[in-house]
Amino acid sequence: MKAFLSYNFSDNISPITSLLTRQGVDVFDSRNDIQYGTSFQKAIKNAIAECDFLLLIYSSENPNIAFEAGIAVSSNKP
């Protein structure tokens, strides 16, 4: 199972990733999983397409959440 995790990069997400990992969930984290030089939007779209579910941690400081949530809704991702 694979999860797409969206959050503000200043947030401490280690408790969430640890919990998911212990449950056998592979977590996509754009901060660590996108290679330099790769199109950010393309990498995000591909990661969402490949995931089983998304975990979006809302923050007014992270405007990308709306973009990622829109892709998830249009892809029927939970």
PQR file with spaces between the fields and no chain letter, atoms N, CA, C, O and H, PARSE charges and radii, in Angstrom:
ATOM       1  N    MET     1       0.846   -1.167    0.000 -0.4000 1.5000
ATOM       2  CA   MET     1       0.000    0.000    0.000 -0.0000 2.0000
ATOM       3  C    MET     1       0.899    1.239    0.000  0.5500 1.7000
ATOM       4  O    MET     1       1.955    1.263    0.631 -0.5500 1.4000
ATOM       5  N    LYS     2       0.453    2.257   -0.719 -0.4000 1.5000
ATOM       6  CA   LYS     2       1.249    3.477   -0.840 -0.0000 2.0000
ATOM       7  C    LYS     2       0.397    4.703   -0.516  0.5500 1.7000
ATOM       8  O    LYS     2      -0.749    4.817   -0.951 -0.5500 1.4000
ATOM       9  H    LYS     2      -0.406    2.238   -1.231  0.4000 1.0000
ATOM      10  N    ALA     3       0.988    5.622    0.262 -0.4000 1.5000
ATOM      11  CA   ALA     3       0.312    6.859    0.651 -0.0000 2.0000
ATOM      12  C    ALA     3       1.059    8.052    0.088  0.5500 1.7000
ATOM      13  O    ALA     3       2.288    8.055    0.011 -0.5500 1.4000
ATOM      14  H    ALA     3       1.919    5.530    0.615  0.4000 1.0000
ATOM      15  N    PHE     4       0.303    9.059   -0.300 -0.4000 1.5000
ATOM      16  CA   PHE     4       0.868   10.339   -0.712 -0.0000 2.0000
ATOM      17  C    PHE     4       0.661   11.281    0.461  0.5500 1.7000
ATOM      18  O    PHE     4      -0.469   11.467    0.913 -0.5500 1.4000
ATOM      19  H    PHE     4      -0.695    9.056   -0.237  0.4000 1.0000
ATOM      20  N    LEU     5       1.728   11.870    0.955 -0.4000 1.5000
ATOM      21  CA   LEU     5       1.666   12.755    2.112 -0.0000 2.0000
ATOM      22  C    LEU     5       1.964   14.181    1.690  0.5500 1.7000
ATOM      23  O    LEU     5       3.015   14.463    1.114 -0.5500 1.4000
ATOM      24  H    LEU     5       2.646   11.719    0.588  0.4000 1.0000
ATOM      25  N    SER     6       1.030   15.081    1.982 -0.4000 1.5000
ATOM      26  CA   SER     6       1.215   16.500    1.676 -0.0000 2.0000
ATOM      27  C    SER     6       1.178   17.281    2.975  0.5500 1.7000
ATOM      28  O    SER     6       0.298   17.081    3.813 -0.5500 1.4000
ATOM      29  H    SER     6       0.177   14.852    2.450  0.4000 1.0000
ATOM      30  N    TYR     7       2.144   18.175    3.132 -0.4000 1.5000
ATOM      31  CA   TYR     7       2.264   18.915    4.382 -0.0000 2.0000
ATOM      32  C    TYR     7       3.127   20.143    4.149  0.5500 1.7000
ATOM      33  O    TYR     7       3.760   20.272    3.101 -0.5500 1.4000
ATOM      34  H    TYR     7       2.858   18.338    2.452  0.4000 1.0000
ATOM      35  N    ASN     8       3.155   21.031    5.109 -0.4000 1.5000
ATOM      36  CA   ASN     8       4.046   22.176    5.077 -0.0000 2.0000
ATOM      37  C    ASN     8       5.433   21.672    5.496  0.5500 1.7000
ATOM      38  O    ASN     8       5.559   20.974    6.502 -0.5500 1.4000
ATOM      39  H    ASN     8       2.642   20.926    5.960  0.4000 1.0000
ATOM      40  N    PHE     9       6.449   22.015    4.745 -0.4000 1.5000
ATOM      41  CA   PHE     9       7.782   21.479    5.019 -0.0000 2.0000
ATOM      42  C    PHE     9       8.330   21.854    6.395  0.5500 1.7000
ATOM      43  O    PHE     9       9.302   21.254    6.853 -0.5500 1.4000
ATOM      44  H    PHE     9       6.347   22.582    3.928  0.4000 1.0000
ATOM      45  N    SER    10       7.729   22.825    7.051 -0.4000 1.5000
ATOM      46  CA   SER    10       8.183   23.165    8.402 -0.0000 2.0000
ATOM      47  C    SER    10       7.521   22.274    9.460  0.5500 1.7000
ATOM      48  O    SER    10       7.904   22.322   10.629 -0.5500 1.4000
ATOM      49  H    SER    10       6.939   23.313    6.679  0.4000 1.0000
ATOM      50  N    ASP    11       6.525   21.458    9.062 -0.4000 1.5000
ATOM      51  CA   ASP    11       5.851   20.561    9.998 -0.0000 2.0000
ATOM      52  C    ASP    11       6.718   19.349   10.306  0.5500 1.7000
ATOM      53  O    ASP    11       7.469   18.881    9.451 -0.5500 1.4000
ATOM      54  H    ASP    11       6.214   21.420    8.113  0.4000 1.0000
ATOM      55  N    ASN    12       6.612   18.850   11.520 -0.4000 1.5000
ATOM      56  CA   ASN    12       7.288   17.611   11.906 -0.0000 2.0000
ATOM      57  C    ASN    12       6.348   16.450   11.584  0.5500 1.7000
ATOM      58  O    ASN    12       5.369   16.221   12.293 -0.5500 1.4000
ATOM      59  H    ASN    12       6.001   19.230   12.215  0.4000 1.0000
ATOM      60  N    ILE    13       6.648   15.730   10.526 -0.4000 1.5000
ATOM      61  CA   ILE    13       5.778   14.633   10.106 -0.0000 2.0000
ATOM      62  C    ILE    13       6.308   13.267   10.512  0.5500 1.7000
ATOM      63  O    ILE    13       5.710   12.247   10.170 -0.5500 1.4000
ATOM      64  H    ILE    13       7.444   15.916    9.949  0.4000 1.0000
ATOM      65  N    SER    14       7.409   13.232   11.226 -0.4000 1.5000
ATOM      66  CA   SER    14       8.016   11.941   11.579 -0.0000 2.0000
ATOM      67  C    SER    14       7.075   11.021   12.354  0.5500 1.7000
ATOM      68  O    SER    14       7.119    9.814   12.117 -0.5500 1.4000
ATOM      69  H    SER    14       7.895   14.060   11.504  0.4000 1.0000
ATOM      70  N    PRO    15       6.219   11.511   13.274 -0.5600 1.5000
ATOM      71  CA   PRO    15       5.291   10.580   13.926  0.2800 2.0000
ATOM      72  C    PRO    15       4.314    9.938   12.941  0.5500 1.7000
ATOM      73  O    PRO    15       3.966    8.765   13.077 -0.5500 1.4000
ATOM      74  N    ILE    16       3.877   10.709   11.957 -0.4000 1.5000
ATOM      75  CA   ILE    16       2.928   10.182   10.968 -0.0000 2.0000
ATOM      76  C    ILE    16       3.614    9.164   10.063  0.5500 1.7000
ATOM      77  O    ILE    16       3.087    8.075    9.835 -0.5500 1.4000
ATOM      78  H    ILE    16       4.160   11.662   11.846  0.4000 1.0000
ATOM      79  N    THR    17       4.789    9.522    9.550 -0.4000 1.5000
ATOM      80  CA   THR    17       5.479    8.584    8.655 -0.0000 2.0000
ATOM      81  C    THR    17       5.888    7.323    9.401  0.5500 1.7000
ATOM      82  O    THR    17       5.844    6.233    8.831 -0.5500 1.4000
ATOM      83  H    THR    17       5.217   10.406    9.735  0.4000 1.0000
ATOM      84  N    SER    18       6.280    7.447   10.652 -0.4000 1.5000
ATOM      85  CA   SER    18       6.645    6.265   11.445 -0.0000 2.0000
ATOM      86  C    SER    18       5.452    5.338   11.627  0.5500 1.7000
ATOM      87  O    SER    18       5.569    4.124   11.463 -0.5500 1.4000
ATOM      88  H    SER    18       6.315    8.333   11.115  0.4000 1.0000
ATOM      89  N    LEU    19       4.304    5.917   11.966 -0.4000 1.5000
ATOM      90  CA   LEU    19       3.095    5.120   12.149 -0.0000 2.0000
ATOM      91  C    LEU    19       2.710    4.392   10.866  0.5500 1.7000
ATOM      92  O    LEU    19       2.434    3.193   10.883 -0.5500 1.4000
ATOM      93  H    LEU    19       4.209    6.904   12.099  0.4000 1.0000
ATOM      94  N    LEU    20       2.694    5.120    9.763 -0.4000 1.5000
ATOM      95  CA   LEU    20       2.339    4.504    8.483 -0.0000 2.0000
ATOM      96  C    LEU    20       3.338    3.422    8.082  0.5500 1.7000
ATOM      97  O    LEU    20       2.947    2.346    7.629 -0.5500 1.4000
ATOM      98  H    LEU    20       2.918    6.094    9.749  0.4000 1.0000
ATOM      99  N    THR    21       4.609    3.706    8.249 -0.4000 1.5000
ATOM     100  CA   THR    21       5.652    2.743    7.882 -0.0000 2.0000
ATOM     101  C    THR    21       5.531    1.461    8.712  0.5500 1.7000
ATOM     102  O    THR    21       5.676    0.359    8.185 -0.5500 1.4000
ATOM     103  H    THR    21       4.926    4.580    8.618  0.4000 1.0000
ATOM     104  N    ARG    22       5.265    1.613   10.006 -0.4000 1.5000
ATOM     105  CA   ARG    22       5.098    0.430   10.874 -0.0000 2.0000
ATOM     106  C    ARG    22       3.911   -0.414   10.429  0.5500 1.7000
ATOM     107  O    ARG    22       3.879   -1.621   10.670 -0.5500 1.4000
ATOM     108  H    ARG    22       5.147    2.509   10.435  0.4000 1.0000
ATOM     109  N    GLN    23       2.939    0.213    9.784 -0.4000 1.5000
ATOM     110  CA   GLN    23       1.767   -0.510    9.283 -0.0000 2.0000
ATOM     111  C    GLN    23       1.991   -1.073    7.879  0.5500 1.7000
ATOM     112  O    GLN    23       1.077   -1.639    7.279 -0.5500 1.4000
ATOM     113  H    GLN    23       2.964    1.193    9.588  0.4000 1.0000
ATOM     114  N    GLY    24       3.208   -0.916    7.360 -0.4000 1.5000
ATOM     115  CA   GLY    24       3.541   -1.462    6.050 -0.0000 2.0000
ATOM     116  C    GLY    24       3.196   -0.561    4.882  0.5500 1.7000
ATOM     117  O    GLY    24       3.168   -1.008    3.735 -0.5500 1.4000
ATOM     118  H    GLY    24       3.951   -0.456    7.848  0.4000 1.0000
ATOM     119  N    VAL    25       2.935    0.700    5.164 -0.4000 1.5000
ATOM     120  CA   VAL    25       2.575    1.653    4.115 -0.0000 2.0000
ATOM     121  C    VAL    25       3.831    2.360    3.623  0.5500 1.7000
ATOM     122  O    VAL    25       4.608    2.886    4.420 -0.5500 1.4000
ATOM     123  H    VAL    25       2.957    1.063    6.096  0.4000 1.0000
ATOM     124  N    ASP    26       4.023    2.370    2.323 -0.4000 1.5000
ATOM     125  CA   ASP    26       5.111    3.111    1.696 -0.0000 2.0000
ATOM     126  C    ASP    26       4.635    4.552    1.538  0.5500 1.7000
ATOM     127  O    ASP    26       3.593    4.794    0.928 -0.5500 1.4000
ATOM     128  H    ASP    26       3.391    1.943    1.676  0.4000 1.0000
ATOM     129  N    VAL    27       5.381    5.505    2.077 -0.4000 1.5000
ATOM     130  CA   VAL    27       4.956    6.904    2.084 -0.0000 2.0000
ATOM     131  C    VAL    27       5.741    7.699    1.050  0.5500 1.7000
ATOM     132  O    VAL    27       6.971    7.716    1.069 -0.5500 1.4000
ATOM     133  H    VAL    27       6.227    5.308    2.573  0.4000 1.0000
ATOM     134  N    PHE    28       5.009    8.366    0.136 -0.4000 1.5000
ATOM     135  CA   PHE    28       5.638    9.291   -0.801 -0.0000 2.0000
ATOM     136  C    PHE    28       5.694   10.653   -0.127  0.5500 1.7000
ATOM     137  O    PHE    28       4.673   11.197    0.295 -0.5500 1.4000
ATOM     138  H    PHE    28       4.009    8.352    0.121  0.4000 1.0000
ATOM     139  N    ASP    29       6.893   11.189   -0.035 -0.4000 1.5000
ATOM     140  CA   ASP    29       7.143   12.486    0.593 -0.0000 2.0000
ATOM     141  C    ASP    29       7.878   13.340   -0.430  0.5500 1.7000
ATOM     142  O    ASP    29       9.044   13.089   -0.735 -0.5500 1.4000
ATOM     143  H    ASP    29       7.722   10.748   -0.378  0.4000 1.0000
ATOM     144  N    SER    30       7.187   14.356   -0.963 -0.4000 1.5000
ATOM     145  CA   SER    30       7.776   15.158   -2.042 -0.0000 2.0000
ATOM     146  C    SER    30       9.090   15.823   -1.632  0.5500 1.7000
ATOM     147  O    SER    30       9.949   16.080   -2.475 -0.5500 1.4000
ATOM     148  H    SER    30       6.240   14.560   -0.715  0.4000 1.0000
ATOM     149  N    ARG    31       9.239   16.091   -0.375 -0.4000 1.5000
ATOM     150  CA   ARG    31      10.479   16.741    0.093 -0.0000 2.0000
ATOM     151  C    ARG    31      11.691   15.840   -0.124  0.5500 1.7000
ATOM     152  O    ARG    31      12.788   16.316   -0.415 -0.5500 1.4000
ATOM     153  H    ARG    31       8.542   15.881    0.310  0.4000 1.0000
ATOM     154  N    ASN    32      11.479   14.542    0.021 -0.4000 1.5000
ATOM     155  CA   ASN    32      12.592   13.597   -0.081 -0.0000 2.0000
ATOM     156  C    ASN    32      12.567   12.727   -1.326  0.5500 1.7000
ATOM     157  O    ASN    32      13.592   12.159   -1.703 -0.5500 1.4000
ATOM     158  H    ASN    32      10.588   14.155    0.258  0.4000 1.0000
ATOM     159  N    ASP    33      11.416   12.615   -1.964 -0.4000 1.5000
ATOM     160  CA   ASP    33      11.275   11.642   -3.050 -0.0000 2.0000
ATOM     161  C    ASP    33      11.292   12.214   -4.458  0.5500 1.7000
ATOM     162  O    ASP    33      11.195   11.458   -5.425 -0.5500 1.4000
ATOM     163  H    ASP    33      10.584   13.076   -1.657  0.4000 1.0000
ATOM     164  N    ILE    34      11.413   13.522   -4.598 -0.4000 1.5000
ATOM     165  CA   ILE    34      11.500   14.115   -5.936 -0.0000 2.0000
ATOM     166  C    ILE    34      12.948   14.528   -6.190  0.5500 1.7000
ATOM     167  O    ILE    34      13.544   15.275   -5.414 -0.5500 1.4000
ATOM     168  H    ILE    34      11.493   14.136   -3.813  0.4000 1.0000
ATOM     169  N    GLN    35      13.492   14.030   -7.283 -0.4000 1.5000
ATOM     170  CA   GLN    35      14.878   14.315   -7.640 -0.0000 2.0000
ATOM     171  C    GLN    35      15.010   15.748   -8.153  0.5500 1.7000
ATOM     172  O    GLN    35      14.107   16.269   -8.808 -0.5500 1.4000
ATOM     173  H    GLN    35      13.008   13.423   -7.913  0.4000 1.0000
ATOM     174  N    TYR    36      16.129   16.369   -7.851 -0.4000 1.5000
ATOM     175  CA   TYR    36      16.409   17.705   -8.397 -0.0000 2.0000
ATOM     176  C    TYR    36      16.411   17.642   -9.915  0.5500 1.7000
ATOM     177  O    TYR    36      16.929   16.695  -10.506 -0.5500 1.4000
ATOM     178  H    TYR    36      16.862   15.945   -7.318  0.4000 1.0000
ATOM     179  N    GLY    37      15.830   18.656  -10.540 -0.4000 1.5000
ATOM     180  CA   GLY    37      15.769   18.717  -11.987 -0.0000 2.0000
ATOM     181  C    GLY    37      14.505   18.106  -12.561  0.5500 1.7000
ATOM     182  O    GLY    37      14.227   18.265  -13.749 -0.5500 1.4000
ATOM     183  H    GLY    37      15.409   19.426  -10.059  0.4000 1.0000
ATOM     184  N    THR    38      13.742   17.415  -11.740 -0.4000 1.5000
ATOM     185  CA   THR    38      12.488   16.811  -12.180 -0.0000 2.0000
ATOM     186  C    THR    38      11.375   17.847  -12.104  0.5500 1.7000
ATOM     187  O    THR    38      11.363   18.684  -11.201 -0.5500 1.4000
ATOM     188  H    THR    38      13.968   17.286  -10.775  0.4000 1.0000
ATOM     189  N    SER    39      10.447   17.794  -13.041 -0.4000 1.5000
ATOM     190  CA   SER    39       9.288   18.672  -12.995 -0.0000 2.0000
ATOM     191  C    SER    39       8.487   18.350  -11.740  0.5500 1.7000
ATOM     192  O    SER    39       8.011   17.228  -11.569 -0.5500 1.4000
ATOM     193  H    SER    39      10.456   17.114  -13.774  0.4000 1.0000
ATOM     194  N    PHE    40       8.341   19.348  -10.860 -0.4000 1.5000
ATOM     195  CA   PHE    40       7.632   19.135   -9.599 -0.0000 2.0000
ATOM     196  C    PHE    40       6.180   18.726   -9.850  0.5500 1.7000
ATOM     197  O    PHE    40       5.694   17.765   -9.253 -0.5500 1.4000
ATOM     198  H    PHE    40       8.727   20.259  -10.999  0.4000 1.0000
ATOM     199  N    GLN    41       5.488   19.452  -10.732 -0.4000 1.5000
ATOM     200  CA   GLN    41       4.082   19.130  -11.000 -0.0000 2.0000
ATOM     201  C    GLN    41       3.914   17.734  -11.590  0.5500 1.7000
ATOM     202  O    GLN    41       2.999   17.003  -11.213 -0.5500 1.4000
ATOM     203  H    GLN    41       5.883   20.232  -11.218  0.4000 1.0000
ATOM     204  N    LYS    42       4.789   17.371  -12.506 -0.4000 1.5000
ATOM     205  CA   LYS    42       4.703   16.042  -13.115 -0.0000 2.0000
ATOM     206  C    LYS    42       4.964   14.952  -12.076  0.5500 1.7000
ATOM     207  O    LYS    42       4.270   13.935  -12.058 -0.5500 1.4000
ATOM     208  H    LYS    42       5.533   17.965  -12.813  0.4000 1.0000
ATOM     209  N    ALA    43       5.948   15.155  -11.222 -0.4000 1.5000
ATOM     210  CA   ALA    43       6.265   14.179  -10.180 -0.0000 2.0000
ATOM     211  C    ALA    43       5.101   14.027   -9.203  0.5500 1.7000
ATOM     212  O    ALA    43       4.784   12.916   -8.780 -0.5500 1.4000
ATOM     213  H    ALA    43       6.512   15.981  -11.237  0.4000 1.0000
ATOM     214  N    ILE    44       4.464   15.144   -8.845 -0.4000 1.5000
ATOM     215  CA   ILE    44       3.312   15.102   -7.939 -0.0000 2.0000
ATOM     216  C    ILE    44       2.154   14.346   -8.583  0.5500 1.7000
ATOM     217  O    ILE    44       1.546   13.482   -7.952 -0.5500 1.4000
ATOM     218  H    ILE    44       4.722   16.047   -9.189  0.4000 1.0000
ATOM     219  N    LYS    45       1.853   14.668   -9.830 -0.4000 1.5000
ATOM     220  CA   LYS    45       0.761   13.982  -10.537 -0.0000 2.0000
ATOM     221  C    LYS    45       1.021   12.481  -10.622  0.5500 1.7000
ATOM     222  O    LYS    45       0.111   11.684  -10.395 -0.5500 1.4000
ATOM     223  H    LYS    45       2.347   15.370  -10.343  0.4000 1.0000
ATOM     224  N    ASN    46       2.242   12.091  -10.944 -0.4000 1.5000
ATOM     225  CA   ASN    46       2.578   10.672  -11.034 -0.0000 2.0000
ATOM     226  C    ASN    46       2.465    9.987   -9.677  0.5500 1.7000
ATOM     227  O    ASN    46       1.952    8.872   -9.581 -0.5500 1.4000
ATOM     228  H    ASN    46       2.981   12.739  -11.129  0.4000 1.0000
ATOM     229  N    ALA    47       2.946   10.654   -8.629 -0.4000 1.5000
ATOM     230  CA   ALA    47       2.893   10.065   -7.290 -0.0000 2.0000
ATOM     231  C    ALA    47       1.447    9.871   -6.828  0.5500 1.7000
ATOM     232  O    ALA    47       1.118    8.849   -6.225 -0.5500 1.4000
ATOM     233  H    ALA    47       3.363   11.559   -8.707  0.4000 1.0000
ATOM     234  N    ILE    48       0.594   10.844   -7.109 -0.4000 1.5000
ATOM     235  CA   ILE    48      -0.814   10.711   -6.736 -0.0000 2.0000
ATOM     236  C    ILE    48      -1.469    9.584   -7.523  0.5500 1.7000
ATOM     237  O    ILE    48      -2.264    8.822   -6.973 -0.5500 1.4000
ATOM     238  H    ILE    48       0.862   11.674   -7.598  0.4000 1.0000
ATOM     239  N    ALA    49      -1.142    9.474   -8.797 -0.4000 1.5000
ATOM     240  CA   ALA    49      -1.704    8.391   -9.622 -0.0000 2.0000
ATOM     241  C    ALA    49      -1.299    7.016   -9.095  0.5500 1.7000
ATOM     242  O    ALA    49      -2.071    6.062   -9.191 -0.5500 1.4000
ATOM     243  H    ALA    49      -0.495   10.092   -9.244  0.4000 1.0000
ATOM     244  N    GLU    50      -0.099    6.912   -8.540 -0.4000 1.5000
ATOM     245  CA   GLU    50       0.419    5.629   -8.065 -0.0000 2.0000
ATOM     246  C    GLU    50       0.026    5.297   -6.628  0.5500 1.7000
ATOM     247  O    GLU    50       0.216    4.163   -6.188 -0.5500 1.4000
ATOM     248  H    GLU    50       0.528    7.687   -8.462  0.4000 1.0000
ATOM     249  N    CYS    51      -0.516    6.259   -5.891 -0.4000 1.5000
ATOM     250  CA   CYS    51      -0.812    5.995   -4.487 -0.0000 2.0000
ATOM     251  C    CYS    51      -2.192    5.349   -4.322  0.5500 1.7000
ATOM     252  O    CYS    51      -3.043    5.402   -5.211 -0.5500 1.4000
ATOM     253  H    CYS    51      -0.670    7.181   -6.247  0.4000 1.0000
ATOM     254  N    ASP    52      -2.375    4.741   -3.152 -0.4000 1.5000
ATOM     255  CA   ASP    52      -3.665    4.150   -2.803 -0.0000 2.0000
ATOM     256  C    ASP    52      -4.557    5.150   -2.076  0.5500 1.7000
ATOM     257  O    ASP    52      -5.782    5.101   -2.189 -0.5500 1.4000
ATOM     258  H    ASP    52      -1.684    4.698   -2.431  0.4000 1.0000
ATOM     259  N    PHE    53      -3.931    6.055   -1.333 -0.4000 1.5000
ATOM     260  CA   PHE    53      -4.678    7.087   -0.628 -0.0000 2.0000
ATOM     261  C    PHE    53      -3.768    8.274   -0.353  0.5500 1.7000
ATOM     262  O    PHE    53      -2.543    8.168   -0.424 -0.5500 1.4000
ATOM     263  H    PHE    53      -2.936    6.095   -1.242  0.4000 1.0000
ATOM     264  N    LEU    54      -4.388    9.407   -0.037 -0.4000 1.5000
ATOM     265  CA   LEU    54      -3.643   10.630    0.270 -0.0000 2.0000
ATOM     266  C    LEU    54      -3.904   11.038    1.703  0.5500 1.7000
ATOM     267  O    LEU    54      -4.991   10.824    2.241 -0.5500 1.4000
ATOM     268  H    LEU    54      -5.383    9.493    0.021  0.4000 1.0000
ATOM     269  N    LEU    55      -2.902   11.621    2.304 -0.4000 1.5000
ATOM     270  CA   LEU    55      -3.027   12.230    3.619 -0.0000 2.0000
ATOM     271  C    LEU    55      -2.581   13.668    3.448  0.5500 1.7000
ATOM     272  O    LEU    55      -1.394   13.944    3.275 -0.5500 1.4000
ATOM     273  H    LEU    55      -2.020   11.795    1.867  0.4000 1.0000
ATOM     274  N    LEU    56      -3.548   14.591    3.497 -0.4000 1.5000
ATOM     275  CA   LEU    56      -3.276   16.005    3.277 -0.0000 2.0000
ATOM     276  C    LEU    56      -3.394   16.737    4.604  0.5500 1.7000
ATOM     277  O    LEU    56      -4.472   16.790    5.195 -0.5500 1.4000
ATOM     278  H    LEU    56      -4.512   14.367    3.637  0.4000 1.0000
ATOM     279  N    ILE    57      -2.303   17.295    5.064 -0.4000 1.5000
ATOM     280  CA   ILE    57      -2.282   18.038    6.315 -0.0000 2.0000
ATOM     281  C    ILE    57      -2.412   19.506    5.960  0.5500 1.7000
ATOM     282  O    ILE    57      -1.464   20.134    5.489 -0.5500 1.4000
ATOM     283  H    ILE    57      -1.427   17.252    4.584  0.4000 1.0000
ATOM     284  N    TYR    58      -3.598   20.044    6.192 -0.4000 1.5000
ATOM     285  CA   TYR    58      -3.884   21.410    5.764 -0.0000 2.0000
ATOM     286  C    TYR    58      -3.084   22.424    6.566  0.5500 1.7000
ATOM     287  O    TYR    58      -2.936   22.321    7.784 -0.5500 1.4000
ATOM     288  H    TYR    58      -4.369   19.535    6.575  0.4000 1.0000
ATOM     289  N    SER    59      -2.577   23.401    5.838 -0.4000 1.5000
ATOM     290  CA   SER    59      -1.907   24.542    6.436 -0.0000 2.0000
ATOM     291  C    SER    59      -2.094   25.713    5.486  0.5500 1.7000
ATOM     292  O    SER    59      -1.946   25.564    4.273 -0.5500 1.4000
ATOM     293  H    SER    59      -2.698   23.485    4.848  0.4000 1.0000
ATOM     294  N    SER    60      -2.414   26.863    6.029 -0.4000 1.5000
ATOM     295  CA   SER    60      -2.563   28.039    5.164 -0.0000 2.0000
ATOM     296  C    SER    60      -1.228   28.415    4.534  0.5500 1.7000
ATOM     297  O    SER    60      -1.183   29.177    3.568 -0.5500 1.4000
ATOM     298  H    SER    60      -2.534   26.984    7.014  0.4000 1.0000
ATOM     299  N    GLU    61      -0.153   27.885    5.077 -0.4000 1.5000
ATOM     300  CA   GLU    61       1.178   28.166    4.542 -0.0000 2.0000
ATOM     301  C    GLU    61       1.568   27.205    3.418  0.5500 1.7000
ATOM     302  O    GLU    61       2.659   27.319    2.860 -0.5500 1.4000
ATOM     303  H    GLU    61      -0.189   27.266    5.862  0.4000 1.0000
ATOM     304  N    ASN    62       0.692   26.264    3.084 -0.4000 1.5000
ATOM     305  CA   ASN    62       0.973   25.305    2.023 -0.0000 2.0000
ATOM     306  C    ASN    62      -0.130   25.377    0.959  0.5500 1.7000
ATOM     307  O    ASN    62      -1.081   24.596    1.007 -0.5500 1.4000
ATOM     308  H    ASN    62      -0.195   26.171    3.537  0.4000 1.0000
ATOM     309  N    PRO    63      -0.013   26.302    0.004 -0.5600 1.5000
ATOM     310  CA   PRO    63      -1.052   26.435   -1.018  0.2800 2.0000
ATOM     311  C    PRO    63      -1.115   25.253   -1.981  0.5500 1.7000
ATOM     312  O    PRO    63      -2.086   25.129   -2.727 -0.5500 1.4000
ATOM     313  N    ASN    64      -0.115   24.390   -1.984 -0.4000 1.5000
ATOM     314  CA   ASN    64      -0.121   23.230   -2.884 -0.0000 2.0000
ATOM     315  C    ASN    64      -1.194   22.216   -2.518  0.5500 1.7000
ATOM     316  O    ASN    64      -1.544   21.367   -3.338 -0.5500 1.4000
ATOM     317  H    ASN    64       0.674   24.491   -1.377  0.4000 1.0000
ATOM     318  N    ILE    65      -1.714   22.289   -1.317 -0.4000 1.5000
ATOM     319  CA   ILE    65      -2.730   21.330   -0.885 -0.0000 2.0000
ATOM     320  C    ILE    65      -3.930   21.355   -1.830  0.5500 1.7000
ATOM     321  O    ILE    65      -4.452   20.300   -2.188 -0.5500 1.4000
ATOM     322  H    ILE    65      -1.430   22.979   -0.651  0.4000 1.0000
ATOM     323  N    ALA    66      -4.371   22.537   -2.234 -0.4000 1.5000
ATOM     324  CA   ALA    66      -5.531   22.639   -3.122 -0.0000 2.0000
ATOM     325  C    ALA    66      -5.250   21.948   -4.458  0.5500 1.7000
ATOM     326  O    ALA    66      -6.116   21.252   -4.987 -0.5500 1.4000
ATOM     327  H    ALA    66      -3.947   23.394   -1.943  0.4000 1.0000
ATOM     328  N    PHE    67      -4.056   22.134   -5.001 -0.4000 1.5000
ATOM     329  CA   PHE    67      -3.652   21.486   -6.249 -0.0000 2.0000
ATOM     330  C    PHE    67      -3.677   19.965   -6.084  0.5500 1.7000
ATOM     331  O    PHE    67      -4.232   19.252   -6.921 -0.5500 1.4000
ATOM     332  H    PHE    67      -3.352   22.700   -4.571  0.4000 1.0000
ATOM     333  N    GLU    68      -3.077   19.480   -5.008 -0.4000 1.5000
ATOM     334  CA   GLU    68      -2.988   18.042   -4.773 -0.0000 2.0000
ATOM     335  C    GLU    68      -4.360   17.440   -4.466  0.5500 1.7000
ATOM     336  O    GLU    68      -4.669   16.338   -4.919 -0.5500 1.4000
ATOM     337  H    GLU    68      -2.626   20.058   -4.329  0.4000 1.0000
ATOM     338  N    ALA    69      -5.181   18.156   -3.702 -0.4000 1.5000
ATOM     339  CA   ALA    69      -6.531   17.674   -3.410 -0.0000 2.0000
ATOM     340  C    ALA    69      -7.367   17.609   -4.689  0.5500 1.7000
ATOM     341  O    ALA    69      -8.146   16.674   -4.869 -0.5500 1.4000
ATOM     342  H    ALA    69      -4.931   19.052   -3.334  0.4000 1.0000
ATOM     343  N    GLY    70      -7.214   18.578   -5.565 -0.4000 1.5000
ATOM     344  CA   GLY    70      -7.934   18.574   -6.835 -0.0000 2.0000
ATOM     345  C    GLY    70      -7.579   17.384   -7.694  0.5500 1.7000
ATOM     346  O    GLY    70      -8.452   16.757   -8.293 -0.5500 1.4000
ATOM     347  H    GLY    70      -6.581   19.338   -5.419  0.4000 1.0000
ATOM     348  N    ILE    71      -6.291   17.071   -7.755 -0.4000 1.5000
ATOM     349  CA   ILE    71      -5.863   15.889   -8.519 -0.0000 2.0000
ATOM     350  C    ILE    71      -6.458   14.625   -7.897  0.5500 1.7000
ATOM     351  O    ILE    71      -6.929   13.736   -8.606 -0.5500 1.4000
ATOM     352  H    ILE    71      -5.581   17.581   -7.268  0.4000 1.0000
ATOM     353  N    ALA    72      -6.432   14.557   -6.565 -0.4000 1.5000
ATOM     354  CA   ALA    72      -6.963   13.380   -5.880 -0.0000 2.0000
ATOM     355  C    ALA    72      -8.453   13.193   -6.154  0.5500 1.7000
ATOM     356  O    ALA    72      -8.901   12.080   -6.429 -0.5500 1.4000
ATOM     357  H    ALA    72      -6.050   15.280   -5.988  0.4000 1.0000
ATOM     358  N    VAL    73      -9.214   14.271   -6.081 -0.4000 1.5000
ATOM     359  CA   VAL    73     -10.654   14.196   -6.323 -0.0000 2.0000
ATOM     360  C    VAL    73     -10.924   13.762   -7.759  0.5500 1.7000
ATOM     361  O    VAL    73     -11.763   12.893   -8.000 -0.5500 1.4000
ATOM     362  H    VAL    73      -8.850   15.175   -5.858  0.4000 1.0000
ATOM     363  N    SER    74     -10.222   14.359   -8.706 -0.4000 1.5000
ATOM     364  CA   SER    74     -10.448   14.015  -10.112 -0.0000 2.0000
ATOM     365  C    SER    74     -10.004   12.583  -10.428  0.5500 1.7000
ATOM     366  O    SER    74     -10.432   12.004  -11.427 -0.5500 1.4000
ATOM     367  H    SER    74      -9.541   15.065   -8.511  0.4000 1.0000
ATOM     368  N    SER    75      -9.147   12.015   -9.576 -0.4000 1.5000
ATOM     369  CA   SER    75      -8.660   10.643   -9.775 -0.0000 2.0000
ATOM     370  C    SER    75      -9.397    9.639   -8.908  0.5500 1.7000
ATOM     371  O    SER    75      -9.071    8.452   -8.910 -0.5500 1.4000
ATOM     372  H    SER    75      -8.800   12.485   -8.765  0.4000 1.0000
ATOM     373  N    ASN    76     -10.405   10.118   -8.158 -0.4000 1.5000
ATOM     374  CA   ASN    76     -11.167    9.250   -7.239 -0.0000 2.0000
ATOM     375  C    ASN    76     -10.290    8.568   -6.198  0.5500 1.7000
ATOM     376  O    ASN    76     -10.488    7.396   -5.877 -0.5500 1.4000
ATOM     377  H    ASN    76     -10.670   11.082   -8.156  0.4000 1.0000
ATOM     378  N    LYS    77      -9.325    9.309   -5.677 -0.4000 1.5000
ATOM     379  CA   LYS    77      -8.434    8.768   -4.649 -0.0000 2.0000
ATOM     380  C    LYS    77      -8.972    9.133   -3.270  0.5500 1.7000
ATOM     381  O    LYS    77      -9.379   10.271   -3.036 -0.5500 1.4000
ATOM     382  H    LYS    77      -9.165   10.261   -5.939  0.4000 1.0000
ATOM     383  N    PRO    78      -8.971    8.172   -2.368 -0.5600 1.5000
ATOM     384  CA   PRO    78      -9.417    8.502   -0.989  0.2800 2.0000
ATOM     385  C    PRO    78      -8.367    9.306   -0.245  0.5500 1.7000
ATOM     386  O    PRO    78      -8.571    9.666    0.914 -0.5500 1.4000
